[in-house]
């Protein structure tokens, strides 16, 4: 089942090793600023195949529509998924980095 979470909770997820944070925005946007530790998978295209199932997946995009669509797809495949309401645009915390980590 797909769960939605507010952007203000992203800081807690970034620090949780049982969570995989995935940024669905295009690579250029990811490079200009993304959540610390987030993996870039533009539009849900996972370069190394589907993500591991052991961790909860938290998805974000620019404003939330793409993360909802990809989240539904992953949820149907049995993943524990959360989609960030409002996406990266709604985030106001301190865990943003630029470039490659």
N, C-alpha and C positions, 0 to 999 in steps of 0.2 A: 504494500500500500504506500502510495506517495504522500508524504507529509510536507507541509509548508512551514517554514520558520522565518522569523523576522531577521533582517540583515544585522541588527544589533547583537545577535547571538553568534555571529561569525567568529569573533575573537575566541570564544570558548571552543569552537570546533577546530580552529587552527592549532590549538595546543593539545588536542586529544589524539593520541596515537592510534586510537581505534576508529578514527574517521579519515576518509580520503576526500579532500576538497578538490573539486574539478571546476576549472574555469572554461566555459564553453564559447567564449568570445574569440574572434579572429586573433591570430598570432600577434599582429601589430598592436592591437589593443592590450593584449596580455603583456607584451613587452613594455608598454607605456605605464603600466601599473596593475598589480594583481595581489591577491591575498598571499601572504607568506606561506610557503609550502604547497600552494595550489599547483595542480598538474593542468597543463593546457591541452584541451581536446576540442578544437574548434567544431562547433555544431554537432558535438557528440561523436566525432570521428576519432576513435581511440587507436593511436598509432601502434600500440603493442597488443592489440586485441582487446576484448572486454576486460574491464577492471576486475580485480580480485573480489570474491564474495564475502570474505571474512570481516571486512570493515564496513561501517556505515558510509554511504556516499552522500556528500553534500554538494549540490550543483548550484552554480550561479552563472548568469549571463549578464548582459547589459541591464535589462529591466525586469526579467523574470519569465518571459514567454517561452524562450528556448529551453530554459531549465525545466519548466513544467512539461514540455513535450518530450524531452530526452528522459526526464525523470519517470514519466509514465511508461516509456519503453523499457527502461531498466527495471522498474517495479514489476512489470509483467513477466520479466525473466527471473524474478525471484530475489532481486537485490533489495536491501534496506536503503531507501533513498529519501533525501530531504531536498526540497527546492527552496531557494532563498527568495522570499517575496520582495519585489522591487529590484532584485539583482544587485550588481556591483554599484550601480547608480545610487542605491539607498544606503550603502555602507558609509559609516562615519567614524570608524575606529582607527586604531594605530598600526594595524598589521599589513599595511600596503608596502610592497617593494616594487622596484622597477628592474627591467632587464632579466637576466638569468640569476637564479640564486646559487 
